[in-house]
Amino acid sequence: MTRRARTLLFLAGATVANILLTIGLFAGILALYSLTLGQFLKLQSAALPILLSFCGAVILSTLIYKKALEKFRKKIDFDAKFGFKD
């Protein structure tokens, strides 16, 4: 398998994983809100909790993705394997 193919597979896999992580975090944060603050705060619209849950999920997934990528880079010789070193 060529470096280009490995790189494209890695990018596709990382993108899918990041999207799934964001969806999972969004659902988790929204469920946590509905079990805690949602019981006490009676809002007329659910737009604000949904917006804040989505923003929190995006931020958390970005931080988790960054940490996971750092660990992945240390575990294997990422730069040589994916062609960033000559």
C-alpha positions in Angstrom: 0.0 0.0 0.0 1.4 3.4 -1.0 1.9 6.3 1.4 -0.9 8.2 -0.4 -3.4 5.4 0.1 -2.4 5.0 3.8 -2.8 8.7 4.3 -6.2 8.8 2.6 -7.4 5.8 4.6 -6.1 7.4 7.8 -7.9 10.7 7.0 -11.1 9.0 6.1 -11.0 6.9 9.3 -10.1 9.8 11.5 -12.9 11.9 10.0 -15.5 9.2 10.6 -14.2 8.6 14.2 -14.4 12.4 14.9 -17.9 12.6 13.6 -19.1 9.6 15.6 -17.3 11.1 18.7 -19.1 14.4 18.2 -22.5 12.8 17.8 -21.9 10.6 20.9 -20.8 13.6 23.0 -23.7 15.7 21.8 -26.2 13.0 22.7 -24.5 12.4 26.1 -24.3 16.1 27.0 -28.0 16.6 26.0 -29.1 13.6 28.0 -27.1 14.8 31.0 -28.8 18.2 30.7 -32.2 16.6 30.4 -31.6 14.5 33.5 -30.2 17.4 35.6 -30.8 21.0 34.7 -33.7 20.2 32.4 -35.7 19.1 35.4 -35.3 22.4 37.2 -35.1 24.9 34.3 -38.4 25.1 32.5 -37.5 26.8 29.2 -40.0 27.6 26.5 -37.6 26.6 23.8 -35.0 23.8 23.7 -32.8 25.8 21.3 -30.4 27.1 23.8 -29.6 23.8 25.5 -29.3 22.1 22.0 -26.9 24.9 20.8 -24.8 24.7 24.0 -24.7 20.9 23.8 -23.6 21.0 20.2 -20.9 23.6 20.9 -19.6 21.6 23.9 -19.6 18.4 21.9 -17.6 20.0 19.1 -15.0 21.5 21.5 -14.7 18.3 23.5 -14.4 16.1 20.4 -11.7 18.4 19.1 -9.7 18.2 22.3 -10.1 14.4 22.5 -9.1 14.1 18.9 -6.0 16.1 19.4 -4.9 14.1 22.4 -5.6 10.8 20.6 -3.6 11.9 17.6 -0.7 12.9 19.9 -0.7 9.4 21.5 -1.0 7.8 18.1 1.9 9.7 16.8 4.1 8.6 19.7 2.9 5.0 19.5 4.0 4.5 15.8 6.5 6.4 13.7 3.6 8.4 12.2 5.7 10.8 10.2 7.7 8.1 8.4 4.7 5.8 7.9 2.6 8.5 6.3 5.3 10.2 4.3 6.0 13.4 6.2 9.7 12.5 6.7 12.1 12.1 3.8 
